[in-house]
Amino acid sequence: MPSAKTEAVDKPTIWRRPRRPGFLQQLNVRIVMAISSVALVGLLVSGLALNQILPGYFLEQAGSRADTAAIATALLLQKTAGEAAVSQPQLLTIRELRETQLLQPVADTAAISLAQGTVEFFNTDGSLAARAEPDDAAAAAMRKQGLRPDPDVPPARVIQPILMPDGSPSVVVTIKISNPYTSRTTTLERVRGTLLFTGLIALLASLVVGVPAASRLTTPLARLRRASGRLAHGQLDERAPRSEIVEIDDLAQQFNLMADRLQDSLRLLEADRDRLREFVADVSHELRTPIAALRTFIELQRDDKIDEPMRREFQDRSSEQISRLEWMSTNLLDLSRIDAGIFPLDMRHGDLRDPIRSVVEAHAELAEQRGVSLGSRVPASPVMARFDRERIVQLLTNLVGNGLKFTPRGGDVLVDLTDTPEGAILQVRDSGPGIPPAELPQVFERFFRGTNVGEARASGSGLGLAIARSIVEMHDGQIEVASTAGEGATFTVHLPHDAQRQ
């Protein structure tokens, strides 16, 4: 049993330099006497790690294959529908023929050769259009290869439009792949069997070799094992106690350090998970409006009673919604690349006046159309800094475009550049309606659009200022906003002369 002094310091402590052990205290001497016991512990830890990692990894791989199969099925459907549009266009326009003579054959083929699982086609109203599974012969062949239906694999879905010969969509079909045949269960059984057999061999060896020395190692190793088991079962506050054996004590401290880092990592993962859920919910909400509008316009255009001018108006409105979706998808791609840390930066020393002039000139025509005065005020001498010119142009484009959108006719937007010893200061001022004080902390959040912006609110994606903030942070800078309701808003960007990002 450990002494009272040892028990009093069970809590994790700061890493210290190991004591110099005596010969009999050295772990390598004890390993020679109990090599099999240590080997068994290693196998148990390996088995625990494999049981925790492999199932999720295999399930992820199976899900990726299902997604690929869904895309391949969509391509097969697109090709088959394209051929039918030329030779048998009635297959695309008559629902019963489309389901029985187009969708069902494609589903039968995909279930055997592409998905190797259940393939279902759904109409836009949610009704089942076609369904197919591998036939008995295909199922028997796959079972001989060690493949089994895997209901744990998340279903994969793809939305595929069927186009008429003139390129217009006839119908939109949702493709669902589920219960694919995989080797996940068979592989896991083989791995567990191998680990069980190896563990039994190690156990027999430990009984022959490790019994004489096991008593000296049992107590501290058992404590460390219990701590690791509790940690593996989710008790993240569990820590390994101190030991009188120097090497095991050092191992316990390293284990505690690992547990601390694991706990911190899990907290970060939970925070990222919550942000991801919010992001997915926001994206779904924002995409619903243009998609619903496009569906409405398309359905209205199918009505033979509408005249040509109204049809062109519907087409123009559909084009606007498609442009909005394209703009939103581009912004979402930029945000995802920023979050993933793969947003490219071409950092070079240059004059900050150059991107300001380019952006002002590029928006001059738009400002004139809106009746807004757009200008810039920059120093007479160069303002040198290390920056990515393309990203700074994107930053200014978002801020200037934002100001022009919200500034009423007769107002003005001004881009101001100031050089200071600490860095450059960029300001974009407008004379728009301003931002209510309660909304100022949220203006840089994704998908946030203020309530005091009139008709301009419906035309934005709510992503421009979020991207602007990310670009500034990538340049080791800061961005802030100041506004008074009815007196416009001022966005201020602080950029260091020499950003450290590569």
Secondary structure, DSSP 4 states (H G I P E B T S, - for coil): ---HHHHTT-S-----PPP---GGG-HHHHHHHTHHHHHHHHHHHHHHHHHHHHHHHHHHHHHHHHHHHHHHHHHHHHHHHHHHHHH-THHHH-HHHIIIIIIHHHHHHIIIIISSSEEEEE-TTS-EEEEE---HHHHHHHHHTT-EE-TTSPPEEEEEEEEPTTS-EEEEEEEEEES-EESHHHHHHHHHHHHHHHHHHHHHHHHHHTHHHHHHHHHHHHHHHHHHHHHHTT-TT--PPP-SSHHHHHHHHHHHHHHHHHHHHHHHHHHHHHHHHHHHHHHHHHHHHHHHHHHHHHHHHT-TTS-HHHHHHHHHHHHHHHHHHHHHHHHHHHHHHHHTT------EEEETHHHHHHHHHHTHHHHHHHT-EEEEE--SS--EEEE-HHHHHHHHHHHHHHHHHHSPTT-EEEEEEEEETTEEEEEEEE-SS---GGGGGGTTSTT---SSSGGGGGG--S-HHHHHHHHHHHTT-EEEEEE-TTS-EEEEEEE-SB----
